[in-house]
């Protein structure tokens, strides 16, 4: 084979690849439904939206609008209603690596996972029920699964990890929202973004991207189990802040497990917050400069508030991470507590382990949600795909935060800017007292340190629940969340 022939073959192959790539199309399926409790008639549009990007080669020549990924979306729109008169809420979870199934079928949608709650878990094969209340009664909904979660994937021949990064993920989700709004004629509809966990960080970043790149101003952000500054959660040597910010959560979880008999939860948490912010915070900054008497006093008060053994507190030199707490709190009962939800417990595989890395709360709820979404999408929404639906996957790791190299992963400055540039934007915040993944006191700390006017702070509403990270697992918490979210999107 001559060199020219080889070049011709390579060119033909490249053209064939390009032709194959351009044939990727959306595969949406629509269905009509009625929500039993409310009688609301609505349409679902389910499938993969092709995300395209304008490409330029190394010589600066345009290569056109090329498909890069197929993003799984489930949209709910009310029938017989003028679309522009209804709000639309875009929602996703976090991880990174989580699909939107948790908010989709745990809180927002018209169909609900029958998972039960702690100590009353539904046995297999689980089930799906009509949600007594749904945000769909007040807002259209669009659930989005980022790349490699749910059924979302890069296109054939694409780079598997291209969107496993803060900026690339932010820009992709923002573009999906822009495209859905444009195709459905919803630029003049009230628009809301709701995220959970890392999804709250993503929500703020996406809102900033929409505003900066497309001039799209959203009416509000729903932040559920919030983290806007990762440094408040990560236990790094030399960083004492997270140790203090977790103390109220430890106290709340201890209270749930009967370790503060005769006391109200709010009283226990208030005491823990005051100690963490004042005396404990000061003690951590002093290190070895504490006198023996001061050190002993801090140990005694930590033991009283967290109910942990004084020996453990001394061995850790006042500093332990959540996984150590989860293993230690109920050690004498041969139980470990959950991280996503500290109300859940399980027997440890090895009682001598110093850290519990296997979360019993996540193990308890993963199976019912998996069963529900796999049945629901195919059998009720009519969408068929033989790929595994990735509920909570490690396929997105490692996740790149190169944008923040040498600095904390923090989007609080983006939220500050949005609150100034979009003076009508409001923020709804949900906290779970027994949430060990995103402690409420850490989120409060970030909000308190934002440079906002008193008037801007009035556009925040804060809601607290006696539950965990996914507080909607508790029926009373879910109903309270939905009532507050209804007020939020219809204000």
Protein Blocks (a to p, Z undefined) as FASTA:
>chain_A
ZZklmmmmmmmmmmmmmmmmmmpccfddcdddddfknopacdddedddddddddddfkop
aebjadfbdcdddddddehiafklpccdddddehehiafklmmmmmmmmbdcdebpehia
ccdebiadddfbafklmoccdddddehiajbccdehiafklmmcfklmmmmmmmmmmmmm
mmnopmmgccddddehjlmmmmmmmmmmmmmmnopacfbdcdehiafbfklmpccehiak
lmmmmmmmmmmmmmmnopaghiafklmmmmmmmmmmmmmmmmmmnmmmpcfklmmmmmmm
mmmmnopafklmmmnnopacfklmmmmmmmmnopacdfklmkbccddfblkbcbdfbdfk
lmmmmmmmmmmmmmmmmmmnopacfbdcdfbdcklpccdfklmgoiacdfklmmmmmmmm
mmmbccdddddfklcklgfklmmmmmmmpccdfklmmmpccddddddfklmlpmklmmmm
mmmmmmmmmZZ
